[in-house]
Amino acid sequence: MENRVVQGRMVTPERLAELIEGERPMEADAIEDADRECPQCGGSVLQVGYMPSVTEFVVGYKCQDCDWAETDR
């Protein structure tokens, strides 16, 4: 499943990475369910791996229900 609902909107892996990073990534992997709950609202968290630059790969986490997001650099 490529697209997922985040805060009421259907997003692609690239759009999810953009919500986390603040700018569009060069490339993004498929969206997956993260094995964690949101620390702010207790909602479901998604994860996506993406490349914000040629030399960096980041795993980003984003709550499906609120604005919380973080990265694992």
Helices and strands as residue ranges (DSSP letters): E 4-6, E 9-11, H 13-21, E 27-28, E 32-37, E 44-53, E 56-63, E 69-72
